[in-house]
């Protein structure tokens, strides 16, 4: 009987120890020491490697960054667990993609973003633009609306007041005082039109990919925050410690100093300007 009792005590101890180890492992699962980022090749991948990763590494994380060449895989890789966070998209794209693909994704924080600019090899300023000049603009609705907002801000067109500016098209132009002749092409082709047309409205990421200097633009977009890129995670992780640490390093003075030095011309989000 004593042997049976002793065996019972031994098995109970082993069982309780095993349970304790399982609970400890479960509790430590939130304490990530590696963060797998994903970003499109170019300025936002550079932002991860030059600004975000070093500051997270100071907090003890190991940070990896996978580069993508399209706008579909970064969100799919995030949703299936291959990534912990990504950086490449604005709110309008995020909301649309998540809805169409039934994904539960959430933004963490908006980051400085390369603005669209009006570029020209013919004119030194917009006051010199002659009547009938040709203007390259994006042919996709989102970027075209952005281009028209820049042109309206600079007094080169006027958009119908009854139209949502974020959805404006060429048909919504009610005044074109310089009689600009618009040439619509895919956004990625716009840097080439700086040479072939009088002016071109070039999104910042494509300008940088073409080795253009943002500060050479005749005008830069006063970008609404909805068009600025943001760090995105799976919604179930939004309160995880590593996500809070990502937000903290991006809100730091050190991050802004790197942006000012290495990402000149990038437009800052409202939260950063209001600090």
VEXDREN-2710 file (C-alpha; in Angstrom, 1 decimal):
% VEXDREN-2710
k/r/px/py/pz
1/UNK/0.0/0.0/0.0
2/UNK/2.8/2.4/0.8
3/UNK/4.4/1.6/-2.6
4/UNK/1.1/2.4/-4.3
5/UNK/0.8/5.7/-2.4
6/UNK/4.4/6.7/-3.2
7/UNK/3.8/5.9/-6.8
8/UNK/0.7/8.1/-6.8
9/UNK/2.6/11.0/-5.2
10/UNK/5.3/10.7/-7.8
11/UNK/2.9/10.6/-10.8
12/UNK/1.0/13.6/-9.3
13/UNK/4.2/15.6/-9.0
14/UNK/5.3/14.8/-12.6
15/UNK/1.8/15.7/-13.8
16/UNK/1.7/19.0/-11.9
17/UNK/5.3/19.9/-13.1
18/UNK/4.3/19.2/-16.7
19/UNK/1.3/21.4/-16.4
20/UNK/3.3/24.2/-14.8
21/UNK/5.8/24.0/-17.7
22/UNK/3.0/24.2/-20.3
23/UNK/1.4/27.2/-18.5
24/UNK/4.8/28.9/-18.4
25/UNK/5.4/28.3/-22.1
26/UNK/1.9/29.5/-22.9
27/UNK/2.5/32.7/-20.9
28/UNK/5.8/33.4/-22.6
29/UNK/4.4/33.1/-26.1
30/UNK/3.6/36.8/-26.1
31/UNK/7.2/37.7/-25.3
32/UNK/8.5/37.7/-28.8
33/UNK/12.2/38.3/-29.3
34/UNK/12.1/38.2/-33.1
35/UNK/9.9/40.5/-35.3
36/UNK/9.5/39.6/-38.9
37/UNK/8.7/42.7/-41.0
38/UNK/7.7/42.9/-44.6
39/UNK/7.9/45.9/-46.9
40/UNK/8.0/46.7/-50.6
41/UNK/11.4/47.2/-52.0
42/UNK/12.5/50.8/-52.0
43/UNK/12.0/53.6/-49.4
44/UNK/9.7/51.7/-47.0
45/UNK/12.0/48.7/-46.9
46/UNK/14.8/51.2/-46.2
47/UNK/12.7/52.8/-43.5
48/UNK/12.4/49.4/-41.8
49/UNK/16.1/48.6/-42.0
50/UNK/17.5/52.1/-41.4
51/UNK/15.1/53.5/-38.8
52/UNK/12.7/51.0/-37.3
53/UNK/14.8/47.9/-36.9
54/UNK/17.8/49.5/-35.2
55/UNK/15.6/51.1/-32.6
56/UNK/13.8/47.8/-32.0
57/UNK/17.1/46.0/-31.7
58/UNK/18.1/48.5/-29.0
59/UNK/15.1/47.1/-27.1
60/UNK/16.4/43.5/-27.5
61/UNK/14.5/42.3/-30.5
62/UNK/16.0/40.6/-33.6
63/UNK/14.4/42.1/-36.6
64/UNK/14.1/40.5/-40.1
65/UNK/12.8/42.3/-43.1
66/UNK/11.5/40.6/-46.2
67/UNK/11.2/42.7/-49.4
68/UNK/8.3/42.3/-51.8
69/UNK/7.8/43.6/-55.3
70/UNK/4.0/43.6/-55.3
71/UNK/1.2/44.9/-53.2
72/UNK/-0.6/41.6/-52.7
73/UNK/1.8/39.2/-51.0
74/UNK/2.8/41.4/-48.0
75/UNK/-0.8/41.3/-46.6
76/UNK/-1.2/37.6/-47.4
77/UNK/2.1/36.8/-45.7
78/UNK/1.0/38.8/-42.7
79/UNK/-2.4/37.0/-42.5
80/UNK/-0.8/33.5/-42.7
81/UNK/1.7/34.2/-40.0
82/UNK/4.9/34.5/-42.1
83/UNK/5.2/38.1/-41.1
84/UNK/4.5/39.9/-37.8
85/UNK/4.0/43.4/-39.4
86/UNK/4.3/45.0/-42.7
87/UNK/4.8/48.5/-44.1
88/UNK/3.8/49.5/-47.6
89/UNK/0.2/50.6/-47.8
90/UNK/-2.2/53.5/-47.1
91/UNK/-5.5/53.2/-45.4
92/UNK/-7.7/53.2/-48.5
93/UNK/-5.8/50.2/-49.9
94/UNK/-5.7/48.4/-46.6
95/UNK/-9.4/48.7/-46.0
96/UNK/-10.2/47.6/-49.6
97/UNK/-7.8/44.7/-49.6
98/UNK/-8.8/43.4/-46.2
99/UNK/-12.5/43.5/-47.1
100/UNK/-12.0/41.8/-50.5
101/UNK/-9.8/39.0/-49.1
102/UNK/-11.7/38.6/-45.7
103/UNK/-8.6/39.5/-43.7
104/UNK/-8.6/41.0/-40.2
105/UNK/-5.8/43.5/-40.3
106/UNK/-5.3/46.7/-38.2
107/UNK/-3.0/49.7/-38.5
108/UNK/-0.5/50.4/-35.7
109/UNK/0.8/53.8/-36.7
110/UNK/1.1/56.1/-39.7
111/UNK/4.7/56.8/-40.8
112/UNK/6.3/59.6/-42.9
113/UNK/5.5/59.0/-46.5
114/UNK/7.0/60.1/-49.8
115/UNK/4.5/62.6/-51.4
116/UNK/3.4/62.9/-54.9
117/UNK/5.2/65.7/-56.7
118/UNK/4.8/67.8/-59.9
119/UNK/8.1/67.5/-61.8
120/UNK/9.3/69.1/-65.0
121/UNK/12.5/69.3/-67.0
122/UNK/11.0/72.3/-69.0
123/UNK/9.8/74.6/-66.3
124/UNK/11.6/75.9/-63.2
125/UNK/8.4/76.8/-61.4
126/UNK/4.7/76.5/-61.8
127/UNK/4.2/80.2/-62.5
128/UNK/6.1/79.6/-65.8
129/UNK/3.8/76.9/-67.1
130/UNK/2.5/77.9/-70.5
131/UNK/-1.0/77.4/-71.8
132/UNK/-1.6/74.1/-73.5
133/UNK/1.3/72.3/-71.7
134/UNK/1.1/68.6/-71.5
135/UNK/0.8/67.0/-68.0
136/UNK/1.4/63.3/-67.3
137/UNK/-1.0/61.9/-64.6
138/UNK/-1.7/58.5/-63.2
139/UNK/-4.5/56.5/-64.9
140/UNK/-5.6/54.7/-61.7
141/UNK/-8.5/56.4/-59.7
142/UNK/-6.7/56.7/-56.4
143/UNK/-3.5/58.3/-57.7
144/UNK/-5.3/60.4/-60.3
145/UNK/-7.4/62.0/-57.5
146/UNK/-4.2/62.7/-55.5
147/UNK/-2.7/64.4/-58.6
148/UNK/-5.8/66.6/-59.1
149/UNK/-5.7/67.6/-55.4
150/UNK/-2.1/68.8/-55.9
151/UNK/-3.0/70.7/-59.1
152/UNK/-5.9/72.3/-57.4
153/UNK/-3.8/73.3/-54.4
154/UNK/-1.4/75.0/-56.9
155/UNK/-4.2/76.8/-58.8
156/UNK/-3.8/74.9/-62.0
157/UNK/-7.2/73.3/-62.0
158/UNK/-10.5/73.6/-60.1
159/UNK/-12.5/70.5/-59.1
160/UNK/-16.3/70.5/-58.9
161/UNK/-17.2/71.3/-55.3
162/UNK/-19.9/68.6/-55.3
163/UNK/-17.3/65.9/-55.8
164/UNK/-15.3/64.1/-53.1
165/UNK/-11.7/65.2/-53.8
166/UNK/-10.4/61.8/-52.9
167/UNK/-12.5/60.3/-55.8
168/UNK/-12.1/63.1/-58.4
169/UNK/-11.5/62.3/-62.0
170/UNK/-10.6/64.4/-65.1
171/UNK/-14.3/64.6/-65.8
172/UNK/-14.7/66.6/-62.5
173/UNK/-12.4/69.4/-63.6
174/UNK/-14.6/72.5/-64.0
175/UNK/-11.8/75.0/-64.6
176/UNK/-8.5/74.5/-66.4
177/UNK/-7.1/78.0/-66.7
178/UNK/-3.8/76.8/-68.4
179/UNK/-5.7/74.4/-70.7
180/UNK/-3.4/71.6/-69.6
181/UNK/-3.5/68.6/-71.9
182/UNK/-3.6/65.5/-69.6
183/UNK/-1.8/62.3/-70.6
184/UNK/-2.9/59.3/-68.5
185/UNK/-0.4/56.4/-68.0
186/UNK/0.3/53.8/-65.4
187/UNK/1.7/55.4/-62.3
188/UNK/5.0/53.5/-62.6
189/UNK/5.6/55.0/-66.0
190/UNK/5.3/58.6/-64.9
191/UNK/9.0/59.2/-64.2
192/UNK/9.6/58.7/-67.9
193/UNK/7.0/61.3/-68.8
194/UNK/9.1/64.0/-67.0
195/UNK/11.3/63.8/-70.2
196/UNK/8.6/63.3/-72.8
197/UNK/5.9/65.7/-71.5
198/UNK/6.0/69.3/-70.1
199/UNK/5.1/68.2/-66.6
200/UNK/4.3/65.0/-64.7
201/UNK/2.6/64.2/-61.4
202/UNK/4.8/61.4/-60.0
203/UNK/3.9/59.4/-56.8
204/UNK/6.8/59.5/-54.3
205/UNK/7.6/55.8/-54.3
206/UNK/8.0/55.8/-58.1
207/UNK/10.0/59.0/-58.1
208/UNK/12.5/57.5/-55.6
209/UNK/12.6/54.2/-57.5
210/UNK/13.7/56.3/-60.5
211/UNK/16.4/58.0/-58.5
212/UNK/14.6/61.3/-58.6
213/UNK/15.1/63.8/-55.7
214/UNK/11.8/64.7/-54.0
215/UNK/13.1/68.1/-53.3
216/UNK/13.4/68.8/-57.1
217/UNK/9.6/68.8/-57.4
218/UNK/8.0/72.1/-58.4
219/UNK/5.3/71.2/-55.8
220/UNK/4.9/68.5/-53.3
221/UNK/1.6/67.0/-52.2
222/UNK/0.1/68.1/-48.9
223/UNK/-0.9/64.5/-48.3
224/UNK/-4.0/63.5/-46.4
225/UNK/-3.2/60.9/-43.7
226/UNK/-5.4/58.4/-45.4
227/UNK/-2.8/58.3/-48.2
228/UNK/0.2/57.9/-45.9
229/UNK/1.7/54.5/-45.3
230/UNK/1.2/52.7/-42.0
231/UNK/2.6/49.8/-40.1
232/UNK/0.0/47.0/-40.1
233/UNK/-0.5/43.8/-38.0
234/UNK/-3.1/41.1/-37.6
235/UNK/-5.9/42.5/-35.4
236/UNK/-5.4/39.7/-32.9
237/UNK/-1.9/41.0/-32.2
238/UNK/-2.7/44.7/-31.9
239/UNK/-2.3/44.7/-28.1
240/UNK/0.8/42.5/-28.1
241/UNK/4.0/43.9/-26.4
242/UNK/6.0/43.8/-29.6
243/UNK/3.3/45.9/-31.4
244/UNK/3.4/48.4/-28.6
245/UNK/7.2/48.5/-28.9
246/UNK/6.9/49.2/-32.7
247/UNK/4.6/52.1/-32.0
248/UNK/6.9/53.4/-29.3
249/UNK/10.1/53.5/-31.4
250/UNK/8.2/55.2/-34.3
251/UNK/7.0/57.8/-31.9
252/UNK/10.5/58.4/-30.6
253/UNK/12.7/61.5/-31.2
254/UNK/15.4/59.1/-32.5
255/UNK/13.1/57.9/-35.3
256/UNK/12.2/61.4/-36.3
257/UNK/15.9/62.4/-36.4
258/UNK/16.6/59.5/-38.8
259/UNK/13.7/60.5/-41.0
260/UNK/14.9/64.1/-41.1
261/UNK/18.4/63.0/-42.1
262/UNK/17.8/60.0/-44.4
263/UNK/14.3/60.6/-45.8
264/UNK/14.3/64.2/-46.8
265/UNK/11.1/65.4/-48.5
266/UNK/8.9/62.7/-46.9
267/UNK/5.7/64.2/-45.6
268/UNK/5.1/63.7/-41.9
269/UNK/1.7/62.5/-40.5
270/UNK/-0.4/64.8/-38.3
271/UNK/0.5/63.1/-35.1
272/UNK/4.2/63.9/-35.7
273/UNK/3.6/67.5/-36.8
274/UNK/1.5/68.1/-33.7
275/UNK/4.2/67.0/-31.2
END
